[in-house]
Amino acid sequence: MRFRRKIIPPSRRMFTAQAVKSRTTSSREGRVIVLRPKIRYETPITKDSERLMSDPLPQQSHSKPSVAPELLLRGIRKSFAGTTVIDGLDLDVNPGEYLVVLGPSGCGKSTLLRIIAGLIAPDAGQIESKSQPWQRLPPGERDVSILFQDDRLYPHWNLRKNLEIALRRSPTPTSTEAMTSLTDRLGIGGLLDRRPDQISGGQLRRAALAKALLRKPSICLLDEPLTAIDTTLREDVLQLLADTPRDRGVSLSATAIIHVTHDGDEAMRLADRIAVIGDGRVRQCGTPEDVYRHPNSIDVASAIGTPPPNLIPMTWVRDAMPDRYERFLRAIPDCNDTSILVVRPESIRIVPHEKSIAPNHSVDENEWWLPVTVESSRWIAGRWLHRLRIDTDKPSSLVAFSAERLNFNKGGWCAVIRLDAVTACRS
């Protein structure tokens, strides 16, 4: 076997695991020579080197490394003409996650997507993807696709050519069969030879959505994707978005989807997590169940749920029920004088007053009983929605569901509120 000699400078005195495993010989100059096929290392003999040669080799760690966020936003700020749209926004997006950004019109949702895509530069803040800074990265080098609200397709090409571009730019091989399957499911399979100006607005919207999904980037940005889609197709598109495979193979992270909308029901149906934004910041971020059941403010509570929740200030409870106020404070966790109670319509049960087992305005460990009068009733999606007037010295109203229609404008009813479904939050 032939060996090649390599002299290591004295400054490089550390043994490697490979060197320690090799057989060693001592030279007459007091230097150890480590022999390996085609490699020969020399370094002075010291106490540390002798210890390294006698010690066992370190065991390789097989622990699973922590997964870095697909996207990290810190302190993002953006203003237009002196008006602050995004004010110190922080947000993390995990690989393969479906994140819905929920907020009213004008709260900065679309601006946030354009900042992520690199189309708008933030005034301040940090953007990272897989621990790599994106502040100076041009849009073409960011592995993202975006669905705009105005459905930007090449107007001089037909839909087929527009979608084939997305296939060619995809980092994973995607067949034309995948394009055919997706367009058929979106109801535009027979329109691929038409130009964008030859189809309707809803069809154009679905074509733009198909282009964004076929690209298979690391991050897919969807700006109000269900806008202008017919009610009959809306359910199919919702199911398509929920079922879209986001895996891109072993070597690439799964596609993360960031979907912005003002529709709370849409967010609840699609999201792995919901980020509710207001005043340019993330007000609360969590699973749909957590945000729905445990909102941290009335803005968050009002953003999700149809109809909106009943909001009852504790000041009203104190004035209407002074004798039971302290007991009420003990029954609701984290409740104080400044809290506002969030009561969802489905957490209220309406029973005839003569069947109630508790006196008026009663509060026990599990339920709150209130005498009410039915003011109006509406049939909505298989159940009745009632507006109730609370019969107290301080009139107020509630909205509640029931399976049966109640006698209109007739007293003798009692609203039973489950206290475990009531959340106390700040204004």
C-alpha positions in Angstrom: 0.0 0.0 0.0 1.3 3.4 -0.9 1.3 6.4 1.5 1.5 10.1 0.8 3.2 12.3 3.3 1.6 15.6 4.4 3.3 17.8 7.0 0.8 19.7 9.3 2.0 23.1 10.7 2.7 23.2 14.4 -0.3 25.5 14.9 -2.7 22.7 14.0 -2.2 20.4 17.0 -5.7 18.9 17.3 -6.2 15.3 16.5 -9.2 14.3 14.5 -11.3 11.1 15.1 -9.9 9.7 11.9 -6.3 10.3 13.0 -6.9 8.7 16.4 -8.3 5.6 14.8 -5.3 5.2 12.5 -2.2 3.2 13.6 0.6 5.4 15.0 4.4 5.2 15.1 6.9 7.4 16.9 9.8 9.1 15.2 13.2 9.8 16.5 12.4 13.5 16.8 9.7 13.0 19.4 6.9 13.4 16.9 4.0 11.1 16.3 3.3 10.1 12.7 -0.2 9.0 11.9 -0.5 6.7 8.8 -3.6 6.3 6.6 -3.9 5.3 3.0 -2.5 8.3 1.0 -2.5 10.5 4.1 0.2 11.1 6.7 -0.2 13.5 9.6 2.5 14.8 11.9 2.0 16.8 15.1 4.2 17.2 18.3 3.6 14.7 21.1 2.0 16.3 24.1 0.2 15.1 27.2 -3.1 16.1 25.5 -2.3 14.0 22.4 -1.3 11.0 24.5 -4.6 11.3 26.4 -6.5 11.6 23.1 -4.9 8.4 21.7 -5.8 6.5 24.9 -9.4 7.8 25.3 -12.3 6.1 23.5 -13.7 7.8 20.5 -16.7 10.1 21.1 -20.1 8.5 20.1 -22.0 10.2 17.3 -25.2 11.9 18.4 -28.3 10.5 16.8 -30.7 13.1 18.3 -33.1 14.7 15.9 -32.1 18.3 15.1 -34.6 21.0 15.9 -36.6 22.2 12.8 -36.1 25.9 12.0 -39.1 27.9 11.0 -39.8 28.1 7.3 -40.3 31.9 7.7 -39.5 34.2 10.6 -40.7 37.8 10.8 -39.5 40.1 13.6 -40.4 43.8 14.1 -41.8 44.4 10.6 -42.9 48.0 10.1 -44.4 49.6 7.0 -46.0 53.1 6.5 -47.5 54.7 3.5 -47.7 58.5 3.3 -47.3 58.8 7.1 -50.0 56.2 7.9 -48.6 53.1 9.7 -50.0 49.9 8.2 -47.8 47.4 9.9 -46.4 48.3 13.3 -43.8 45.9 14.8 -45.4 42.6 13.5 -43.8 39.3 14.7 -44.8 36.0 13.1 -43.3 32.5 12.6 -44.4 30.0 9.9 -43.5 26.3 10.2 -42.7 24.0 7.3 -45.9 22.5 5.7 -48.1 24.6 7.9 -51.4 26.2 6.7 -51.4 29.6 8.5 -54.4 31.9 8.0 -53.9 35.6 8.7 -57.3 36.9 9.8 -58.2 40.6 10.0 -60.6 43.3 8.7 -60.1 45.2 5.5 -57.2 47.7 5.6 -55.3 46.0 8.5 -52.2 45.3 6.4 -52.8 41.7 5.3 -52.0 42.2 1.6 -49.1 44.4 2.5 -47.7 41.6 4.6 -47.8 39.2 1.7 -46.0 41.6 -0.6 -43.3 42.2 2.0 -42.8 38.4 2.2 -42.6 38.1 -1.6 -40.1 40.9 -1.8 -42.4 43.2 -3.8 -42.5 45.8 -1.1 -39.5 46.7 1.2 -40.3 47.0 4.9 -39.3 50.2 6.7 -37.8 48.1 9.5 -37.7 44.6 10.7 -36.1 41.2 10.0 -37.2 38.5 7.5 -35.6 35.1 7.5 -36.3 31.8 5.8 -34.5 28.7 7.1 -32.2 31.0 9.1 -31.2 32.9 5.9 -31.8 36.7 5.8 -34.2 37.8 3.0 -34.1 41.6 3.4 -31.8 42.0 0.4 -32.9 39.0 -1.6 -34.7 39.9 -4.8 -38.2 38.5 -5.5 -37.0 36.2 -8.2 -34.7 34.4 -5.8 -37.3 33.8 -3.1 -38.9 30.4 -3.3 -42.4 31.7 -3.1 -45.6 31.9 -5.2 -48.3 34.4 -4.7 -52.0 34.7 -5.7 -52.9 38.4 -6.0 -56.3 39.8 -5.5 -56.3 41.0 -9.1 -55.5 37.5 -10.7 -52.3 38.4 -12.5 -51.9 36.1 -15.5 -50.1 36.8 -18.8 -52.9 38.3 -20.9 -51.5 37.3 -24.3 -51.1 33.6 -23.4 -53.8 31.0 -22.9 -54.4 29.4 -19.5 -52.5 26.2 -20.5 -49.3 28.2 -21.2 -49.7 30.2 -18.0 -49.9 27.1 -16.0 -47.1 25.3 -17.8 -44.8 28.1 -16.7 -45.6 27.3 -13.1 -44.7 23.6 -13.8 -41.3 24.5 -15.3 -40.5 26.8 -12.3 -41.4 24.2 -9.7 -38.4 22.8 -7.8 -39.9 19.3 -7.9 -40.8 17.4 -11.0 -44.5 17.8 -11.7 -46.3 16.1 -14.6 -48.9 17.6 -16.8 -51.3 15.0 -15.4 -51.2 16.9 -12.1 -52.1 20.1 -13.9 -55.0 18.3 -15.7 -56.3 16.9 -12.4 -56.1 20.2 -10.6 -57.8 22.2 -13.3 -60.6 19.6 -13.6 -61.2 19.8 -9.9 -61.4 23.6 -10.1 -63.8 23.4 -13.0 -61.6 25.0 -15.6 -60.2 21.9 -17.4 -62.1 22.8 -20.6 -60.9 26.4 -20.7 -57.2 25.9 -20.9 -57.0 27.0 -24.6 -58.7 30.4 -23.8 -56.9 33.6 -22.9 -57.6 35.4 -19.6 -59.9 37.9 -21.3 -62.0 35.2 -22.7 -63.2 33.7 -19.3 -65.3 35.0 -16.4 -63.9 36.6 -13.2 -64.6 33.5 -11.2 -62.9 31.3 -13.7 -59.9 33.6 -13.9 -59.6 33.4 -10.1 -59.5 29.7 -10.1 -56.9 29.7 -12.9 -54.7 32.0 -10.8 -55.1 29.7 -7.8 -54.1 26.7 -9.8 -50.9 28.5 -11.0 -50.0 29.4 -7.4 -50.5 25.8 -6.2 -48.7 24.1 -9.2 -45.5 26.1 -8.5 -44.9 24.1 -5.3 -42.7 26.6 -3.6 -41.5 26.6 0.0 -44.0 29.3 0.8 -47.3 29.8 -1.1 -49.0 33.2 -0.5 -52.8 33.4 -1.1 -54.5 36.8 -1.0 -58.3 36.2 -0.4 -58.3 33.1 -2.7 -62.1 32.5 -2.4 -63.1 36.0 -3.6 -65.4 36.0 -6.7 -65.8 32.2 -6.6 -69.4 31.0 -7.0 -71.2 29.6 -3.9 -71.7 26.3 -5.7 -67.9 25.9 -6.2 -66.8 27.5 -3.0 -67.2 24.3 -1.0 -65.1 22.3 -3.6 -62.4 24.9 -3.5 -62.3 24.9 0.3 -61.9 21.1 0.3 -59.2 21.4 -2.4 -57.2 23.8 -0.3 -57.5 21.6 2.8 -56.5 18.5 0.9 -53.8 19.9 -1.4 -50.6 17.8 -0.8 -47.8 20.0 0.4 -45.0 17.4 0.5 -42.2 18.2 -1.9 -40.0 15.1 -1.5 -37.3 14.1 1.0 -34.7 16.8 0.2 -37.2 19.8 0.3 -39.4 21.0 3.1 -43.1 20.8 2.7 -44.9 23.9 1.3 -46.2 26.3 3.9 -49.3 28.2 2.9 -50.1 31.7 4.2 -53.7 32.5 3.5 -55.1 36.0 4.3 -58.8 36.6 4.7 -61.4 38.6 6.6 -63.8 35.6 6.9 -63.5 33.9 10.3 -65.5 30.8 9.2 -63.1 30.3 6.3 -60.1 30.5 8.7 -61.6 28.0 11.1 -62.1 25.4 8.3 -58.7 25.6 6.8 -56.1 26.7 9.3 -53.6 24.7 11.3 -53.0 28.0 13.1 -54.8 31.4 12.9 -53.0 34.7 13.4 -55.5 37.5 14.1 -54.0 40.9 13.3 -55.2 44.4 14.2 -53.5 47.8 14.4 -50.6 46.4 12.4 -49.7 43.7 14.9 -50.5 40.0 15.7 -53.1 40.1 18.4 -53.3 36.4 19.0 -51.9 33.3 17.2 -52.9 29.7 17.9 -55.0 26.8 16.8 -58.5 27.5 15.6 -60.0 25.9 18.8 -57.7 28.0 21.1 -58.5 31.3 19.4 -62.2 30.5 19.3 -62.6 29.3 22.9 -59.9 31.5 24.6 -59.7 34.9 22.9 -57.5 37.4 24.6 -59.5 40.5 23.5 -62.9 41.4 22.2 -61.3 42.2 18.8 -60.1 38.6 18.5 -63.4 37.2 19.8 -65.4 39.2 17.3 -63.2 38.2 14.4 -64.3 34.5 14.5 -67.8 33.1 14.6 -71.1 33.8 12.9 -73.0 35.4 14.4 -70.5 37.3 16.6 -70.4 36.4 20.2 -72.4 38.1 23.0 -70.2 40.6 24.9 -71.3 41.3 28.4 -69.3 43.9 30.4 -68.7 43.0 34.1 -69.9 46.5 35.0 -73.3 45.5 33.7 -73.2 42.3 35.7 -72.3 44.3 38.8 -75.2 46.7 38.3 -77.8 44.1 37.3 -76.8 41.5 39.9 -75.2 43.3 42.9 -76.1 40.6 45.4 -74.4 37.8 43.3 -71.5 39.7 41.8 -68.8 38.3 44.1 -70.0 34.8 43.5 -69.9 35.4 39.8 -66.3 36.6 40.0 -65.3 33.3 41.7 -67.1 31.2 39.0 -65.3 32.7 36.0 -61.5 32.3 35.8 -59.4 35.4 35.4 -62.4 37.6 35.8 -62.3 41.1 37.3 -64.1 44.4 37.3 -62.8 45.5 33.9 -63.3 42.2 32.1 -65.7 41.6 29.3 -67.4 38.2 29.1 -67.5 36.4 25.8 -70.5 34.2 25.5 -70.9 32.2 22.2 -74.5 31.7 21.0 -74.2 27.9 21.0 -73.3 27.9 24.7 -76.7 29.2 25.7 -79.7 26.9 26.3 -83.2 28.3 26.3 -85.8 26.6 28.5 -89.3 27.5 29.7 -89.3 29.4 32.9 -91.6 26.9 34.7 -89.1 24.1 34.0 -86.1 26.0 35.4 -84.6 24.5 38.5 -82.9 27.7 39.7 -84.2 31.1 40.7 -83.8 34.2 38.5 -80.3 35.5 38.0 -78.9 32.4 39.7 -75.2 31.6 39.5 -74.0 28.2 40.6 -70.8 26.3 39.9 -71.7 25.4 36.3 -74.5 27.6 35.0 -75.9 31.1 34.9 -79.7 31.5 34.7 -81.3 34.6 33.3 -85.0 35.4 32.6 -85.4 36.5 29.0 -88.0 37.5 26.4 -87.8 36.3 22.7 -87.7 39.4 20.5 -87.1 37.8 17.1 -86.3 34.4 15.5 -84.6 33.5 12.2 -84.1 30.2 10.5 -80.4 29.7 9.6 -78.8 26.6 8.3 -81.0 24.1 10.1 -81.5 25.8 13.4 -83.2 28.9 14.8 -81.3 32.0 15.8 -83.1 34.0 18.5 -82.6 37.5 19.8 -83.4 37.6 23.5 -84.0 40.5 25.8 -82.7 40.0 29.4 -85.5 41.0 31.8 -83.6 43.0 34.4 -83.5 46.6 35.6 -80.6 47.1 33.2 -81.9 45.8 29.9 -79.6 44.0 27.6 -79.8 41.4 24.8 -78.4 38.1 23.9 -78.2 36.0 20.7 -78.7 32.2 21.0 -79.5 29.1 18.9 -82.1 26.5 19.4 -83.4 23.5 17.5 -87.0 24.7 17.7 -88.8 27.9 17.1 -89.8 29.8 20.3 -93.0 31.8 20.7 -92.3 35.3 19.5 -92.6 38.3 22.0 -93.6 36.0 24.8 -92.1 36.0 28.2 -91.6 33.0 30.5 -88.2 31.8 29.0 -84.9 31.3 30.8 -81.5 31.5 29.2 -79.1 29.0 30.7 -75.4 29.9 30.1 -72.7 27.3 30.6 -70.0 29.0 32.7 -67.2 26.7 31.4 -67.9 28.1 27.9 -67.6 31.8 29.1 -64.3 33.6 28.6 -63.3 36.8 30.4 -61.1 39.0 28.3 -59.9 42.5 28.2 -61.4 45.2 26.0 
